[in-house]
Amino acid sequence: MKRNYLKNRFNTKAQYKILIVLMLLGGGFRAHAQKGLRVLPHINYCAAQAQKTLSNIPVSGNNLPRNIDRGKTNWRYVNSQDWCSGFWPGILWYLYEGTHDEKWKTAADKFTQELKPVSEHSGFDHDLGFMIFNSFGNGYRLTGDSAYKQVILKSADSLATLFNPKVGTLLSWPAMVKKMDWPHNTIIDNMINLELLFWASKNGGSRHLYDIAVKHAEATMHNHFRPDYTSYHVVVYDTITGKKIKGITHQGYADNSMWARGQSWAVYGFTMCYRETGKAEFLNFAQKVADVYLSRLPADLAPYWDFDDPAIPNTAKDASAACVTASALLELSTFVKDKSRARIYRQKAEAMLQTLSSTAYQSHHVNDAFLLHSTGHHPAGTEIDASIIYADYYYLEALLRLDKLQHAKASRHQHKSH
C-alpha cells in the first residue's frame, strides 16, 4: 500500500526507484543516527588543527591556506584574489561561533580584512560569493559590524555586473570566452555565489539582485541537467540568442559524467535557493539532484571524484564533495515536508560526517588540515587526493549545523517534559 502511494507521488520510474533505494539504505544508518554524532569533540579537533595552521602562517606575502598535496606536510598559500581566499577566514569565523573563544574572532577579522580589495574591482570574479560571503558574510552575521556589511553590498553589485539578461545567468569564467571560444559560460559552482546576491537584496541592496539570483537558478535548473538530474559542469550559451549551445565538463571525467563536487554544489545551491525564495520548484529540484547523488554512493558515503570514472574503485575520492553534501542535506532535511524523506536526508548527512570524522579521513597525523582525500582538478592533475581548504570549511559548517539541530531537538524535548 505504502509503495503504491509513493509511486503515485513521482513522475518517472527512475525517480521512484531512487526513492526506494534511499529508503532501504536509510534503514542501515538508523541505529547510529538515532544515537547521534557527538559534535563537540570534532569541533574541538578542528580548533586544534586550525591553531597549528595559525601558528605556522607566513607573516607576509601569500598567507591564505589553499591545499596540502598528498605526501606533503605544509600548506600551499594563496593571495586574496584566489577563488579559495574566503575559506580560511570563514573557518576562523565558524570556530568563533563554535567555541565562543575571542581569539578566533580576532584572527578571523585579520584575515577577513585582507580580502577587502577584492570588493573594489567591478566584475572581478564570479566567485565573489565564496570569497566575500564566507569571510565578511560570516563576520557580519556574528558581529553585526556595519563595515563588513558595506563590503558585502559592494561585492554583490560587482558580481551582478557579470549577469547577461539575454542568457539569464552570470558569466562564470571571463577568461574562457576567448581561450575556449565559449561566448558565455556558466558553471554549476556558481549556484553557491547566488547567496551573496540574495542576502544583499534583503539587507540594503537592490531588489534587482534578488531577481538576478532567481533567474540564474531557473536558467541553471532548465539547462544544466540531464534527464536523470545529473549536472553538467559547464554550460555554454550563445550571447546573441541566449540559447544553450552545449553542456560540457572541465573538471569532471567526461562531458556526460557526474562530477562529484559539481553535483554537491547543485544540492547545496538549490537548497539555499529554496531557503531564500520559498519557491517550491527549488525545493523539489534540490531533492531530485540529491537523490541521484545518494543512490550512487559507495558504502562509506564518500564519493569518488567522478561517479563515472571507469577506474573506480582504483581512483581518487573527493571528501570535499561529501562535506558540501552533508551540510546541504542537513539543511534540506529541515525543509522537506515528507518526514520519512527528511529523516533519510538527516541520517545520510550524519553518516557522511561519521565517515569524515574517522581516522581514514582525519589528517592530524599527516598535516595541519582537518581532512584528507579531497580532489580539486583531476583532469589537470592538480590537488588529487589532497587536503583542500574548502573541504575543511564545509566539514566544519556541517558540524555546526548538526550541533544546532541537536540542540533544537533537545530543547523541544525539554519543553515537552515541562
Sequence and secondary structure as in RCSB ss.txt:
>XXXX:A:sequence
MKRNYLKNRFNTKAQYKILIVLMLLGGGFRAHAQKGLRVLPHINYCAAQAQKTLSNIPVSGNNLPRNIDRGKTNW
RYVNSQDWCSGFWPGILWYLYEGTHDEKWKTAADKFTQELKPVSEHSGFDHDLGFMIFNSFGNGYRLTGDSAYKQ
VILKSADSLATLFNPKVGTLLSWPAMVKKMDWPHNTIIDNMINLELLFWASKNGGSRHLYDIAVKHAEATMHNHF
RPDYTSYHVVVYDTITGKKIKGITHQGYADNSMWARGQSWAVYGFTMCYRETGKAEFLNFAQKVADVYLSRLPAD
LAPYWDFDDPAIPNTAKDASAACVTASALLELSTFVKDKSRARIYRQKAEAMLQTLSSTAYQSHHVNDAFLLHST
GHHPAGTEIDASIIYADYYYLEALLRLDKLQHAKASRHQHKSH
>XXXX:A:secstr
 HHHHHHHH SSHHHHHHHHHHHHHHHHTHHHHHH    HHHHHHHHHHHHHHHHHS SSS  EEEEE TT  S 
EEE TTSTTTTHHHHHHHHHHHHH  HHHHHHHHHHHHTTGGGGGSTT  TTHIIIIIIIIIHHHHHH  HHHHH
HHHHHHHHHHTTEETTTTEE   TTHHHHS  SEEEEGGGGTTHHHHHHHHHTTS HHHHHHHHHHHHHHHHHSB
 TTS B SEEEE TTT  EEEEE SSSSSTTS BHHHHHHHHHHHHHHHHHH  HHHHHHHHHHHHHHHHT  TT
S  BSBTT TTTTSS B HHHHHHHHHHHHHHHHH SSHHHHHHHHHHHHHHHHHHTSTTTB TTT SSSB  B 
SBTTTTBSTTBEEHHHHHHHHHHHHHHHHHHHHHHHHHHHHH 
